[in-house]
C-alpha cells in the first residue's frame, strides 16, 4: 500500500513538473514577443526624438543636442529590451530603484501624470466633445 502511494506521488510530481515546464516555456514565449514589440515601440520613440532634434537644430542647437541625447538613451533602452531577458530587465530596474529612489519616484509620478492625461483625453473624446455628454450634440440625442 505504501509503495502504491509513493508511486502515485512520484507520478503526480512528474506530471506537475512537466506541466510547469510547458507553462514556463509558453510564458517565456509570450513575454519575448511582448518584449520585442515593446522594443520596437521604444525604438520608434527614439527615431521621433531624433527627427524632432533635426527639425529644431537650426533654430535651437542646444535643445536639439538635448533631444538628440534623449533619443540616444531611448535607442539604448530599445537595444536592452531586445537583448536581455525579462528577469534581467526587472533585476536592473529594481537595482536602479534602490540606487536612485528619488529618480524612480519622479519617473513614476511623470508616467502616472501622462497616463492620467491620456485617459482623460480618451474619455473627453467620447464623440460628444466633452467627457460628461453635455457637448453641442447632447441636446439633440434621445436618452
Backbone as numpy.savetxt, mean C-alpha at the origin, in Angstrom:
# Nx Ny Nz CAx CAy CAz Cx Cy Cz
-4.83 -50.21 21.11 -5.64 -49.03 21.11 -4.77 -47.77 21.11
-3.76 -47.75 21.96 -2.87 -46.59 22.04 -2.12 -46.42 20.73
-1.81 -47.55 20.10 -1.10 -47.51 18.81 -1.98 -46.86 17.74
-3.26 -47.16 17.73 -4.20 -46.59 16.77 -4.35 -45.09 16.98
-4.44 -44.66 18.22 -4.56 -43.23 18.52 -3.32 -42.49 18.07
-2.17 -43.11 18.24 -0.91 -42.48 17.82 -0.86 -42.36 16.30
-1.32 -43.39 15.59 -1.35 -43.35 14.13 -2.28 -42.25 13.63
-3.45 -42.14 14.25 -4.42 -41.10 13.87 -3.82 -39.72 14.11
-3.15 -39.56 15.24 -2.52 -38.28 15.56 -1.44 -37.95 14.53
-0.63 -38.93 14.16 0.42 -38.70 13.16 -0.18 -38.35 11.79
-1.26 -39.05 11.41 -1.90 -38.76 10.14 -2.49 -37.35 10.15
-3.15 -36.99 11.25 -3.74 -35.64 11.35 -2.66 -34.58 11.30
-1.55 -34.83 11.96 -0.44 -33.89 11.95 0.11 -33.74 10.53
0.25 -34.86 9.84 0.75 -34.82 8.45 -0.19 -34.05 7.54
-1.48 -34.29 7.68 -2.47 -33.59 6.86 -2.44 -32.10 7.17
-2.39 -31.75 8.45 -2.35 -30.33 8.83 -1.11 -29.66 8.28
0.02 -30.34 8.32 1.27 -29.78 7.78 1.15 -29.57 6.27
0.60 -30.53 5.57 0.43 -30.42 4.12 -0.50 -29.26 3.76
-1.61 -29.17 4.48 -2.56 -28.07 4.23 -1.89 -26.73 4.55
-1.17 -26.66 5.66 -0.49 -25.43 6.04 0.53 -24.99 5.00
1.28 -25.95 4.47 2.27 -25.62 3.44 1.59 -25.13 2.17
0.49 -25.77 1.78 -0.23 -25.36 0.58 -0.80 -23.95 0.76
-1.37 -23.69 1.92 -1.91 -22.35 2.19 -0.78 -21.33 2.21
0.33 -21.68 2.81 1.48 -20.77 2.86 1.98 -20.42 1.47
2.04 -21.41 0.58 2.48 -21.14 -0.81 1.49 -20.21 -1.51
0.20 -20.45 -1.30 -0.82 -19.62 -1.95 -0.77 -18.19 -1.41
-0.61 -18.03 -0.10 -0.51 -16.70 0.49 0.71 -15.98 -0.06
1.83 -16.69 -0.16 3.04 -16.08 -0.71 2.83 -15.66 -2.17
2.14 -16.49 -2.93 1.85 -16.17 -4.33 0.99 -14.90 -4.44
-0.04 -14.83 -3.62 -0.94 -13.67 -3.66 -0.20 -12.41 -3.21
0.58 -12.52 -2.14 1.32 -11.33 -1.67 2.37 -10.91 -2.68
2.97 -11.86 -3.38 3.93 -11.51 -4.43 3.27 -10.70 -5.53
2.08 -11.15 -5.97 1.36 -10.42 -7.01 0.99 -9.02 -6.53
0.51 -8.92 -5.29 0.15 -7.62 -4.74 1.37 -6.73 -4.60
2.47 -7.32 -4.18 3.71 -6.56 -4.01 4.19 -6.02 -5.35
4.10 -6.84 -6.38 4.52 -6.40 -7.72 3.62 -5.29 -8.24
2.31 -5.45 -8.03 1.37 -4.41 -8.46 1.63 -3.11 -7.71
1.89 -3.23 -6.42 2.21 -2.05 -5.61 3.49 -1.39 -6.09
4.49 -2.19 -6.41 5.75 -1.65 -6.92 5.54 -0.90 -8.22
4.68 -1.43 -9.08 4.39 -0.75 -10.35 3.71 0.60 -10.11
2.78 0.64 -9.15 2.10 1.91 -8.83 3.09 2.91 -8.25
3.95 2.45 -7.35 4.94 3.34 -6.75 5.90 3.86 -7.82
6.32 2.99 -8.73 7.20 3.42 -9.82 6.52 4.49 -10.67
5.22 4.36 -10.87 4.47 5.39 -11.61 4.52 6.73 -10.90
4.44 6.71 -9.55 4.57 7.95 -8.79 5.95 8.56 -8.97
6.98 7.72 -9.02 8.34 8.22 -9.25 8.47 8.88 -10.61
7.86 8.26 -11.63 7.89 8.86 -12.97 7.14 10.18 -12.99
6.01 10.23 -12.28 5.24 11.47 -12.21 6.05 12.57 -11.54
6.74 12.23 -10.45 7.57 13.22 -9.75 8.66 13.75 -10.68
9.29 12.86 -11.42 10.34 13.30 -12.35 9.78 14.17 -13.47
8.59 13.85 -13.95 7.96 14.67 -14.98 7.62 16.06 -14.44
7.14 16.12 -13.20 6.85 17.42 -12.58 8.14 18.21 -12.43
9.20 17.54 -11.99 10.49 18.22 -11.84 10.96 18.79 -13.17
10.81 18.02 -14.24 11.21 18.52 -15.56 10.37 19.73 -15.96
9.09 19.70 -15.58 8.19 20.79 -15.96 8.48 22.09 -15.24
8.98 22.02 -14.00 9.22 23.25 -13.25 10.69 23.64 -13.19
11.55 22.86 -13.83 13.00 23.08 -13.75 13.41 24.47 -14.23
12.78 24.94 -15.26 13.16 26.24 -15.81 12.77 27.39 -14.88
11.57 27.34 -14.32 11.10 28.41 -13.44 11.68 28.30 -12.04
11.79 27.09 -11.50 12.24 26.90 -10.11 13.21 25.73 -10.02
14.47 25.96 -10.32 15.44 24.84 -10.29 15.56 24.18 -8.91
15.45 24.96 -7.83 15.58 24.39 -6.49 14.42 23.43 -6.20
13.22 23.82 -6.57 12.05 22.96 -6.38 12.17 21.72 -7.25
12.65 21.90 -8.47 12.82 20.77 -9.38 13.81 19.76 -8.79
14.90 20.25 -8.20 15.88 19.35 -7.59 15.26 18.58 -6.42
14.47 19.28 -5.61 13.81 18.67 -4.47 12.84 17.57 -4.93
12.03 17.90 -5.93 11.04 16.94 -6.44 11.75 15.77 -7.12
12.84 16.06 -7.83 13.59 14.99 -8.48 14.21 14.05 -7.43
14.70 14.62 -6.33 15.24 13.79 -5.24 14.16 12.91 -4.64
12.96 13.47 -4.47 11.84 12.68 -3.97 11.51 11.56 -4.95
11.55 11.88 -6.24 11.28 10.87 -7.27 12.30 9.74 -7.23
13.57 10.09 -6.97 14.60 9.06 -6.87 14.35 8.14 -5.67
13.93 8.73 -4.56 13.63 7.92 -3.37 12.43 7.01 -3.63
11.46 7.53 -4.35 10.28 6.73 -4.69 10.70 5.57 -5.60
11.60 5.82 -6.55 12.10 4.75 -7.42 12.82 3.67 -6.62
13.61 4.08 -5.62 14.30 3.09 -4.77 13.29 2.26 -3.99
12.22 2.91 -3.52 11.17 2.18 -2.81 10.53 1.15 -3.74
10.27 1.53 -4.98 9.68 0.59 -5.94 10.62 -0.59 -6.17
11.92 -0.32 -6.28 12.89 -1.41 -6.45 12.90 -2.33 -5.24
12.84 -1.74 -4.04 12.80 -2.56 -2.82 11.55 -3.44 -2.81
10.42 -2.87 -3.22 9.18 -3.65 -3.25 9.29 -4.82 -4.22
9.98 -4.61 -5.33 10.11 -5.69 -6.32 11.06 -6.78 -5.85
12.12 -6.39 -5.14 13.20 -7.33 -4.86 13.10 -8.03 -3.51
12.38 -7.47 -2.57 12.37 -8.03 -1.22 11.05 -8.76 -0.94
11.14 -9.69 -0.04 9.96 -10.43 0.40 9.14 -9.56 1.35
7.86 -9.88 1.48 6.96 -9.11 2.33 7.46 -9.08 3.78
7.92 -10.21 4.28 8.44 -10.26 5.65 9.62 -9.33 5.85
10.52 -9.29 4.85 11.67 -8.40 4.94 11.23 -6.94 4.97
10.24 -6.60 4.14 9.74 -5.23 4.10 9.10 -4.85 5.44
8.33 -5.77 6.02 7.71 -5.50 7.32 8.75 -5.33 8.42
9.80 -6.16 8.38 10.87 -6.04 9.37 11.59 -4.69 9.24
11.84 -4.27 8.00 12.49 -2.97 7.78 11.60 -1.83 8.26
10.30 -1.93 7.99 9.38 -0.89 8.44 9.34 -0.83 9.96
9.34 -1.98 10.61 9.34 -2.00 12.08 10.63 -1.41 12.63
11.76 -1.75 12.02 13.04 -1.20 12.47 13.08 0.31 12.27
12.55 0.77 11.15 12.50 2.21 10.90 11.62 2.89 11.94
10.49 2.28 12.26 9.59 2.84 13.26 10.24 2.95 14.63
11.06 1.95 14.97 11.77 2.00 16.25 12.85 3.07 16.25
13.53 3.24 15.12 14.63 4.21 15.08 14.15 5.64 14.82
13.03 5.81 14.15 12.51 7.14 13.80 11.01 7.23 14.13
10.63 7.14 15.39 9.20 7.12 15.72 8.47 8.40 15.34
9.13 9.54 15.46 8.47 10.82 15.13 8.17 10.88 13.63
9.14 10.46 12.82 8.94 10.46 11.37 7.82 9.49 10.99
7.81 8.34 11.65 6.77 7.35 11.37 5.38 7.89 11.73
5.27 8.52 12.89 3.99 9.09 13.29 3.55 10.22 12.36
4.51 11.06 11.98 4.18 12.15 11.05 3.72 11.59 9.71
4.41 10.56 9.24 4.01 9.93 7.98 2.63 9.29 8.08
2.37 8.64 9.20 1.05 8.02 9.40 -0.04 9.09 9.43
0.25 10.22 10.09 -0.73 11.31 10.13 -0.98 11.87 8.74
0.09 12.01 7.97 -0.04 12.53 6.61 -0.85 11.57 5.74
-0.57 10.29 5.85 -1.32 9.29 5.07 -2.78 9.30 5.50
-3.03 9.38 6.80 -4.40 9.43 7.29 -5.14 10.64 6.78
-4.48 11.79 6.79 -5.09 13.01 6.26 -5.41 12.86 4.78
-4.45 12.33 4.02 -4.66 12.15 2.58 -5.82 11.19 2.32
-5.88 10.09 3.07 -6.98 9.14 2.89 -8.33 9.76 3.24
-8.35 10.56 4.31 -9.62 11.19 4.68 -10.08 12.16 3.60
-9.14 12.87 3.00 -9.50 13.79 1.91 -10.01 13.02 0.70
-9.37 11.90 0.39 -9.82 11.09 -0.75 -11.21 10.53 -0.50
-11.44 10.05 0.71 -12.76 9.51 1.04 -13.81 10.60 0.99
-13.48 11.76 1.55 -14.42 12.88 1.53 -14.71 13.30 0.09
-13.70 13.32 -0.75 -13.90 13.69 -2.15 -14.78 12.65 -2.85
-14.59 11.38 -2.52 -15.42 10.33 -3.12 -16.87 10.45 -2.71
-17.11 10.76 -1.44 -18.47 10.93 -0.96 -19.10 12.17 -1.59
-18.32 13.23 -1.72 -18.83 14.48 -2.27 -19.19 14.34 -3.75
-18.58 13.40 -4.44 -18.87 13.24 -5.86 -19.87 12.12 -6.08
-20.92 12.09 -5.27 -21.93 11.04 -5.39 -22.95 11.31 -6.49
-22.67 12.32 -7.31 -23.58 12.62 -8.41 -24.48 13.80 -8.13
-24.57 14.24 -6.89 -25.43 15.36 -6.53 -24.66 16.67 -6.42
-23.37 16.58 -6.43 -22.58 17.79 -6.28 -22.21 18.05 -4.83
-22.90 17.42 -3.89 -22.55 17.55 -2.48 -22.68 16.20 -1.81
-22.09 16.10 -0.64 -22.12 14.83 0.07 -23.48 14.51 0.67
-24.31 15.54 0.95 -25.57 15.27 1.65 -26.78 15.23 0.71
-26.55 15.32 -0.59 -27.66 15.21 -1.53 -28.48 16.48 -1.65
-27.96 17.62 -1.19 -28.69 18.86 -1.28 -28.23 19.72 -2.43
-27.58 19.11 -3.39 -27.06 19.87 -4.53 -28.19 20.36 -5.43
-27.82 20.94 -6.56 -28.82 21.51 -7.45 -29.80 20.48 -8.00
-29.39 19.23 -8.09 -30.30 18.21 -8.63 -31.22 17.61 -7.57
-30.98 17.90 -6.30 -31.73 17.25 -5.22 -33.20 17.60 -5.26
-33.56 18.82 -5.62 -34.95 19.23 -5.61 -35.78 18.50 -6.66
-35.16 18.13 -7.76 -35.90 17.49 -8.83 -36.02 15.98 -8.69
-35.40 15.41 -7.66 -35.43 13.95 -7.48 -36.59 13.55 -6.59
-37.13 12.37 -6.89 -38.19 11.84 -6.05 -37.58 10.95 -4.99
-38.15 10.95 -3.81 -37.63 10.13 -2.71 -38.06 8.71 -2.85
